[in-house]
Amino acid sequence: MAYFAHTDVVPADPWFSDEQGPFEPTVSGDKLYGRGSCDMKGSIGSMLAAVEQTAGTDLREPLYIVLTADEEVGYGGAQQVARRSRYFREMVEGQSNGIIGEPTMLNVVHAHKSTYGFRAVSHGKAAHSSTNKGVNANLAMIPFLSEMKRIHDETLDNSAWQNPAFDPPGISWNIGINDHTPVLNMTAAKSICTVAFRPAPGHDAEALIERSQKAAEQCGIDFERLWTGQPLYTDPTSDFVREVLALSGNEKAQTVPYGTDGAVLTEMKKLLVIGPGDIAQAHTYDEWILLDQLERGTQFFAKLIRQWCT
């Protein structure tokens, strides 16, 4: 059995309480508050508690616990695991049952979208705007942004880019722009566009990358790919999924629109996402997880260890 989780968290500014810091785990009522309590150190705590519950039991199969960093900014830790870890090679060759403990309210998730990111940079020349000495970097960026808008709209309107198994069914986009101009009377020396988008399994994301790169080249703009995370997909009718559904008490496997470390752990043929907590609480200014979810997560992970390892 292999359990995967990430230890990094998103920034905690702002945070809802001056009395309780974001990195001071605090129990109030039926909730545990703190940055990462839901996404996803609560899950890690449940898994370690499950290991403690099953301690002293002889293992007939290995139990791997893999804790990564940089999941929130491009799956850096998981990439290193996939490239360099001999234990990961053991998991792949031994066809280990894999669980990514992201918050799903302990529902079984068999598929999630992929993640693509790139940066386009237009270079100009700073000068006083009253002269003709400067070159405004935005003048080259504007037609590039127009093409990005066309691509964005096409993927929302064209049924070929929809996958009804997901909510939302289309591609999710996040397009940012910044020219770092400090004052109004200075031409922009640099304009930067950052783009992240999430295609579903079956979408030809590389075609979108190629079209974006071609548009950048035509506008004289530098283009840099930042990361690529593949979609996660495990056949929901497989014996593996059916077994986890039975052990978790769920009737049907689900999909989610976000990504996990599973985006770069694609050599694992049996991999699902299931963990305590609600993704709706992740990244919030008052992040929390229900204590009941932590307890249920512990009992579920202990059940998996006994089923698969002892």
C-alpha positions as CSV (number, residue, x, y, z in Angstrom):
1,M,0.0,0.0,0.0
2,A,1.2,3.5,-0.8
3,Y,-0.1,6.7,0.8
4,F,0.8,10.0,-0.8
5,A,0.3,13.5,0.8
6,H,1.9,16.9,0.5
7,T,3.3,18.9,3.5
8,D,3.4,22.4,1.9
9,V,0.5,24.8,2.4
10,V,-0.6,28.1,0.7
11,P,0.1,31.4,2.4
12,A,-2.0,32.4,5.4
13,D,-2.4,36.1,4.7
14,P,-5.0,37.2,5.6
15,W,-6.0,35.0,8.6
16,F,-9.3,35.3,10.4
17,S,-8.0,35.6,14.0
18,D,-5.4,37.8,15.7
19,E,-5.5,35.6,18.8
20,Q,-5.0,32.3,17.0
21,G,-2.2,32.2,14.5
22,P,-2.6,30.2,11.3
23,F,0.2,27.8,12.3
24,E,-1.1,27.2,15.8
25,P,-3.5,24.3,15.5
26,T,-6.5,25.2,17.6
27,V,-9.6,23.1,18.5
28,S,-12.8,25.0,18.8
29,G,-16.1,23.1,19.1
30,D,-16.1,20.3,16.6
31,K,-13.4,21.8,14.3
32,L,-9.6,22.0,14.2
33,Y,-8.4,25.3,12.8
34,G,-5.1,26.1,11.2
35,R,-3.4,26.5,7.8
36,G,-3.1,23.1,6.3
37,S,-5.6,21.5,8.8
38,C,-7.7,20.4,5.8
39,D,-5.2,20.6,2.9
40,M,-3.7,18.4,4.0
41,K,-1.9,17.9,7.2
42,G,-5.1,16.6,8.8
43,S,-5.0,13.7,6.4
44,I,-1.3,13.1,7.3
45,G,-2.2,13.1,11.0
46,S,-5.0,10.5,10.4
47,M,-2.6,8.3,8.4
48,L,0.1,8.4,11.1
49,A,-2.6,7.7,13.8
50,A,-3.7,4.7,11.7
51,V,-0.1,3.4,11.6
52,E,0.0,3.7,15.3
53,Q,-3.2,1.7,15.7
54,T,-1.8,-1.1,13.6
55,A,1.7,-1.1,15.1
56,G,3.0,-4.4,16.2
57,T,1.2,-6.2,13.4
58,D,3.3,-8.2,11.0
59,L,3.2,-6.9,7.5
60,R,2.8,-9.3,4.6
61,E,3.0,-6.4,2.1
62,P,5.0,-3.1,2.3
63,L,3.4,0.1,3.5
64,Y,4.8,3.3,1.9
65,I,4.2,6.7,3.3
66,V,5.3,9.4,0.8
67,L,5.2,13.1,2.0
68,T,6.1,15.7,-0.7
69,A,6.6,19.4,-0.9
70,D,5.8,22.0,-3.5
71,E,2.5,20.4,-4.6
72,E,0.8,23.8,-4.4
73,V,3.3,25.3,-6.9
74,G,3.8,22.6,-9.5
75,Y,4.2,19.2,-7.9
76,G,8.0,19.6,-7.5
77,G,8.3,17.1,-4.7
78,A,6.3,14.4,-6.5
79,Q,8.3,15.0,-9.6
80,Q,11.5,14.2,-7.7
81,V,9.9,11.1,-6.2
82,A,8.8,9.8,-9.6
83,R,12.3,10.5,-11.1
84,R,14.6,9.5,-8.3
85,S,13.0,7.3,-5.6
86,R,13.9,3.6,-5.6
87,Y,10.9,3.1,-3.3
88,F,8.6,4.5,-6.0
89,R,10.1,2.1,-8.5
90,E,9.2,-0.7,-6.0
91,M,5.6,0.6,-5.8
92,V,5.3,0.7,-9.6
93,E,6.9,-2.7,-10.2
94,G,5.0,-4.3,-7.4
95,Q,1.7,-2.7,-8.5
96,S,1.0,-1.2,-5.1
97,N,-2.5,0.0,-4.2
98,G,-2.1,3.8,-4.1
99,I,-4.1,6.4,-2.1
100,I,-3.7,10.2,-2.3
101,G,-5.0,11.5,0.9
102,E,-6.4,14.9,-0.4
103,P,-9.6,16.1,1.2
104,T,-12.6,14.4,-0.4
105,M,-14.9,13.9,2.7
106,L,-13.7,10.3,2.4
107,N,-15.5,9.9,-1.0
108,V,-13.6,7.9,-3.6
109,V,-12.2,10.0,-6.5
110,H,-11.1,8.0,-9.5
111,A,-10.3,10.9,-11.9
112,H,-9.2,14.6,-11.8
113,K,-8.2,17.1,-14.4
114,S,-4.7,17.9,-15.6
115,T,-2.8,21.2,-15.0
116,Y,-0.9,23.2,-17.5
117,G,0.9,26.5,-17.0
118,F,3.0,28.9,-19.0
119,R,4.4,32.4,-19.0
120,A,4.5,34.9,-21.9
121,V,6.8,37.9,-21.6
122,S,6.9,41.0,-23.8
123,H,9.9,43.2,-23.6
124,G,9.9,47.0,-24.2
125,K,11.9,50.0,-23.2
126,A,11.2,52.3,-20.3
127,A,11.1,56.1,-20.9
128,H,9.1,59.2,-20.1
129,S,5.7,58.8,-21.8
130,S,5.9,62.3,-23.2
131,T,8.8,61.3,-25.5
132,N,9.0,58.9,-28.3
133,K,12.1,57.2,-26.7
134,G,10.3,54.3,-25.0
135,V,8.8,51.1,-26.3
136,N,5.6,50.0,-24.5
137,A,5.8,46.3,-24.0
138,N,2.0,46.1,-23.8
139,L,1.6,47.0,-27.5
140,A,2.9,43.5,-28.4
141,M,1.0,41.9,-25.5
142,I,-2.4,43.2,-26.5
143,P,-2.8,41.1,-29.6
144,F,-1.5,38.1,-27.7
145,L,-4.1,38.6,-25.1
146,S,-6.7,38.9,-27.8
147,E,-5.8,35.4,-29.0
148,M,-5.8,34.0,-25.5
149,K,-9.4,35.4,-25.2
150,R,-10.4,33.6,-28.4
151,I,-8.9,30.3,-27.2
152,H,-10.6,30.7,-23.8
153,D,-14.0,31.4,-25.4
154,E,-13.7,28.5,-27.8
155,T,-13.0,26.0,-25.1
156,L,-16.0,27.2,-23.2
157,D,-18.4,27.2,-26.2
158,N,-17.2,24.2,-28.2
159,S,-18.7,20.9,-27.1
160,A,-15.4,19.2,-28.1
161,W,-13.8,20.8,-25.1
162,Q,-16.5,19.7,-22.6
163,N,-16.4,16.5,-20.5
164,P,-19.7,16.0,-18.7
165,A,-18.1,13.7,-16.1
166,F,-16.6,16.8,-14.5
167,D,-18.1,19.8,-12.8
168,P,-17.4,22.3,-14.3
169,P,-17.3,20.2,-17.6
170,G,-15.1,22.6,-19.5
171,I,-11.6,23.8,-19.1
172,S,-10.9,26.1,-16.1
173,W,-8.7,29.1,-17.0
174,N,-6.7,31.6,-14.9
175,I,-5.1,34.3,-17.0
176,G,-3.1,37.0,-15.3
177,I,-1.3,40.1,-16.6
178,N,1.2,42.5,-15.0
179,D,3.4,45.2,-16.6
180,H,4.9,46.4,-13.2
181,T,4.6,50.0,-14.3
182,P,5.2,52.1,-11.1
183,V,3.8,55.4,-12.5
184,L,1.4,56.5,-15.2
185,N,4.0,58.6,-17.1
186,M,6.5,55.8,-17.8
187,T,6.3,53.3,-20.7
188,A,6.2,49.7,-19.6
189,A,9.5,47.9,-20.1
190,K,8.1,44.5,-19.5
191,S,4.6,42.9,-19.7
192,I,4.0,39.4,-18.3
193,C,1.1,37.2,-18.9
194,T,0.7,34.0,-16.8
195,V,-1.7,31.3,-17.8
196,A,-2.9,28.2,-16.0
197,F,-5.6,25.9,-17.4
198,R,-7.1,22.6,-16.4
199,P,-8.2,20.2,-19.2
200,A,-10.1,17.0,-18.5
201,P,-8.9,13.5,-19.5
202,G,-9.2,13.2,-23.3
203,H,-8.7,16.8,-24.1
204,D,-5.8,17.7,-26.5
205,A,-4.1,20.2,-24.2
206,E,-0.9,20.1,-26.2
207,A,-2.8,21.7,-29.1
208,L,-3.7,24.6,-26.9
209,I,-0.1,25.0,-25.8
210,E,1.1,24.9,-29.4
211,R,-1.5,27.5,-30.5
212,S,-0.6,29.8,-27.6
213,Q,3.1,29.5,-28.3
214,K,2.6,30.2,-32.0
215,A,0.6,33.4,-31.0
216,A,3.5,34.5,-28.8
217,E,6.0,34.0,-31.5
218,Q,3.9,36.0,-34.0
219,C,3.8,38.8,-31.5
220,G,7.5,38.7,-30.8
221,I,6.9,37.6,-27.2
222,D,9.0,35.1,-25.2
223,F,7.1,31.9,-24.3
224,E,8.0,29.6,-21.4
225,R,6.2,26.5,-20.2
226,L,6.1,26.3,-16.4
227,W,4.6,22.9,-15.6
228,T,2.5,20.1,-16.9
229,G,0.5,17.8,-14.7
230,Q,-1.3,14.9,-16.4
231,P,-4.9,14.0,-15.6
232,L,-5.5,11.2,-13.1
233,Y,-7.8,8.4,-14.3
234,T,-8.5,5.0,-12.9
235,D,-11.2,2.8,-14.4
236,P,-14.2,3.2,-12.0
237,T,-15.4,-0.3,-12.9
238,S,-12.0,-1.9,-11.9
239,D,-11.7,-4.4,-9.1
240,F,-9.5,-1.9,-7.2
241,V,-12.0,0.9,-7.3
242,R,-14.8,-1.5,-6.3
243,E,-12.7,-2.7,-3.3
244,V,-12.1,0.8,-2.1
245,L,-15.8,1.7,-2.5
246,A,-16.7,-1.3,-0.4
247,L,-14.1,-0.5,2.3
248,S,-15.1,3.2,2.5
249,G,-18.9,2.6,2.4
250,N,-19.4,4.6,-0.8
251,E,-21.6,3.5,-3.7
252,K,-19.9,5.3,-6.6
253,A,-16.5,6.8,-7.5
254,Q,-16.5,10.5,-8.3
255,T,-14.4,13.0,-10.3
256,V,-13.0,16.4,-9.1
257,P,-11.9,19.5,-11.1
258,Y,-8.7,20.1,-9.2
259,G,-5.3,18.4,-9.4
260,T,-3.1,16.4,-7.0
261,D,0.4,14.9,-6.9
262,G,-1.3,12.1,-9.0
263,A,-0.7,14.4,-12.0
264,V,3.0,13.2,-12.0
265,L,2.6,9.8,-10.4
266,T,1.0,8.4,-13.5
267,E,3.1,5.2,-13.5
268,M,1.0,4.0,-10.6
269,K,-1.7,2.0,-12.3
270,K,-3.9,1.7,-9.2
271,L,-4.3,5.2,-7.7
272,L,-7.2,6.9,-6.1
273,V,-7.8,10.2,-4.2
274,I,-9.6,9.8,-0.9
275,G,-9.0,11.6,2.4
276,P,-10.7,13.4,5.3
277,G,-11.9,17.0,5.1
278,D,-13.8,19.1,2.6
279,I,-11.9,20.7,-0.3
280,A,-14.2,23.7,0.1
281,Q,-12.3,24.6,3.3
282,A,-8.9,24.4,1.6
283,H,-7.0,27.7,1.1
284,T,-9.7,29.7,3.0
285,Y,-8.8,32.5,5.4
286,D,-10.2,30.4,8.4
287,E,-9.2,26.9,7.2
288,W,-10.6,24.1,9.4
289,I,-11.4,20.4,9.4
290,L,-14.1,18.5,11.4
291,L,-12.7,16.4,14.2
292,D,-15.1,13.7,13.1
293,Q,-13.5,13.6,9.7
294,L,-10.1,13.1,11.3
295,E,-11.3,10.2,13.4
296,R,-13.1,8.7,10.4
297,G,-10.0,9.1,8.3
298,T,-7.9,7.4,10.9
299,Q,-10.3,4.4,11.0
300,F,-10.5,4.2,7.2
301,F,-6.7,4.3,6.7
302,A,-6.3,1.7,9.4
303,K,-8.8,-0.5,7.6
304,L,-6.8,-0.2,4.4
305,I,-3.6,-1.1,6.2
306,R,-5.2,-4.2,7.7
307,Q,-6.8,-5.2,4.3
308,W,-3.7,-4.7,2.1
309,C,-0.7,-5.1,4.3
310,T,-1.3,-7.4,7.3
